[in-house]
Every structure is written in C-alpha cells, then in structure tokens.
Amino acid sequence: MGNFLIVYATRSGETKKIGELIAEGIRINGHSAEIKKVNEIKNEKDLDGYDGYVFGSPTYHGEMISSMKQLLFLGERAALKGLPGGAFGAFGWSGEAPERIFGTMKNIYGMKMTGNPLMLKASWMGGGRDMAQDYGKELAKLAD
Ligand SMILES: Cc1cc2nc3c(=O)[nH]c(=O)nc-3n(C[C@H](O)[C@H](O)[C@H](O)COP(=O)(O)O)c2cc1C
C-alpha cells in the first residue's frame, strides 16, 4: 500500500476541499493519503518518506500562491524522481497554477505524472466531487 502526501495552498478554502476529495479517491482505491497545508512543510525533510505526491494551488492574478512556489523549490531537493505525482487547483477562468505545478513535477522532478493536472471551478460544481475523487483513483493506480 502506498502513502500519498497531498499539500495544498488556498486563500478561501476551495483548493483544500478539492485536496480532501482527491484523498478520498486515493483511499477508495486502497492506498492511504495525508493532507497538509503548505506552511506545514518547513524543509525538504518534511517531504521525505511518501510513495506519491500531489500539490495544489488556486490561481490568483495568473499565478500560483507564493507559498506553493517556495514548496516547489524545496521539492527540487527531495527524492521524488519516478514517484507518482499530480497537481490540482481551484480556478476562476484561466487556471495557470495547476499547469505550472504539474510542469515542475514532471520536468524538474521527473515524477510519474497523471495524464493531466486537475482544474476545478469548485468541488461542488458540475460534477467536481466525482472528478476530484476520480483524480485520486488515477493517482492510486500509478502506485499499484
Ligand atoms: C483577486 C482575485 C484574483 C483572481 N485571479 C484569477 C486568475 O488570474 N485566474 C483564475 O483562473 N482565477 C482567478 N481567481 C479565481 C480564484 O482562483 C478562485 O476563486 C478559486 O476558487 C480560489 O481558490 P481558493 O478558495 O483555494 O483560494 C481570482 C480570484 C480573486 C479573488
């Protein structure tokens, strides 16, 4: 059984809810998941010891939240190569943050990524709940 670490940044809570649904999907498919707010990760050692990683940030002014940028620099020094990875975030209209996080995890860390990042307007809108759980299930399959 793999243990995933989900780390989220958020301003108004929506990206946290999406992360919790992703965790549910991972658990439904027989793996475990811990969810942490980005400021709980103080250094690269706090990233050690998991079997997969999922990072999430909403988009504000065309960018991810700055604390998530700092986390991505920490991730560069952690041993993430080849491990399952995914990225997610709530957005309003452009949604750059999940794409940027996904690109870093794929191209800099060399992780085994899901097909795409998960971008949702809200966890409760337009099938968002199922899409977030399905994303968790997709991640779990990468750890099978
Ligand atoms: C001041 C402000 C700027 C925003 N800028 C963007 C943006 O550039 N692109 C986008 O897709 N959404 C943008 N949004 C929408 C947020 O991404 C959206 O409300 C999201 O659900 C917030 O997620 P959170 O609850 O995790 O903070 C903006 C929202 C606010 C209030």
The ligand as an SDF file (V2000), in Angstrom:
LIG
                    3D

 31 33  0  0  0  0  0  0  0  0999 V2000
   -8.3670   38.8210   -6.6060 C   0  0  0  0  0  0  0  0  0  0  0  0
   -8.6150   37.5280   -7.3400 C   0  0  0  0  0  0  0  0  0  0  0  0
   -7.8390   37.2120   -8.4490 C   0  0  0  0  0  0  0  0  0  0  0  0
   -8.0610   36.0060   -9.1690 C   0  0  0  0  0  0  0  0  0  0  0  0
   -7.2940   35.7320  -10.2790 N   0  0  0  0  0  0  0  0  0  0  0  0
   -7.5670   34.6160  -11.0110 C   0  0  0  0  0  0  0  0  0  0  0  0
   -6.8390   34.3450  -12.2110 C   0  0  0  0  0  0  0  0  0  0  0  0
   -5.9370   35.0660  -12.6240 O   0  0  0  0  0  0  0  0  0  0  0  0
   -7.1710   33.2320  -12.9170 N   0  0  0  0  0  0  0  0  0  0  0  0
   -8.1470   32.3700  -12.4940 C   0  0  0  0  0  0  0  0  0  0  0  0
   -8.3760   31.3560  -13.1640 O   0  0  0  0  0  0  0  0  0  0  0  0
   -8.8580   32.6040  -11.3610 N   0  0  0  0  0  0  0  0  0  0  0  0
   -8.5880   33.7010  -10.6100 C   0  0  0  0  0  0  0  0  0  0  0  0
   -9.2960   33.9540   -9.4620 N   0  0  0  0  0  0  0  0  0  0  0  0
  -10.3300   32.9830   -9.0110 C   0  0  0  0  0  0  0  0  0  0  0  0
   -9.8040   32.0030   -7.9520 C   0  0  0  0  0  0  0  0  0  0  0  0
   -8.8070   31.1600   -8.4970 O   0  0  0  0  0  0  0  0  0  0  0  0
  -10.9960   31.1530   -7.4620 C   0  0  0  0  0  0  0  0  0  0  0  0
  -11.8650   31.9860   -6.6970 O   0  0  0  0  0  0  0  0  0  0  0  0
  -10.5960   29.9320   -6.6360 C   0  0  0  0  0  0  0  0  0  0  0  0
  -11.7600   29.1420   -6.3700 O   0  0  0  0  0  0  0  0  0  0  0  0
   -9.9610   30.3060   -5.3210 C   0  0  0  0  0  0  0  0  0  0  0  0
   -9.4990   29.1160   -4.6920 O   0  0  0  0  0  0  0  0  0  0  0  0
   -9.1720   29.0280   -3.1230 P   0  0  0  0  0  0  0  0  0  0  0  0
  -10.5210   29.0370   -2.4040 O   0  0  0  0  0  0  0  0  0  0  0  0
   -8.4840   27.7240   -2.9600 O   0  0  0  0  0  0  0  0  0  0  0  0
   -8.3230   30.1940   -2.7080 O   0  0  0  0  0  0  0  0  0  0  0  0
   -9.0830   35.1210   -8.7370 C   0  0  0  0  0  0  0  0  0  0  0  0
   -9.8450   35.4520   -7.5930 C   0  0  0  0  0  0  0  0  0  0  0  0
   -9.6070   36.6260   -6.9050 C   0  0  0  0  0  0  0  0  0  0  0  0
  -10.4560   36.9490   -5.6710 C   0  0  0  0  0  0  0  0  0  0  0  0
  1  2  1  0
  2  3  1  0
  2 30  2  0
  3  4  2  0
  4  5  1  0
  4 28  1  0
  5  6  2  0
  6  7  1  0
  6 13  1  0
  7  8  2  0
  7  9  1  0
  9 10  1  0
 10 11  2  0
 10 12  1  0
 12 13  2  0
 13 14  1  0
 14 15  1  0
 14 28  1  0
 15 16  1  0
 16 17  1  0
 16 18  1  0
 18 19  1  0
 18 20  1  0
 20 21  1  0
 20 22  1  0
 22 23  1  0
 23 24  1  0
 24 25  2  0
 24 26  1  0
 24 27  1  0
 28 29  2  0
 29 30  1  0
 30 31  1  0
M  END
$$$$
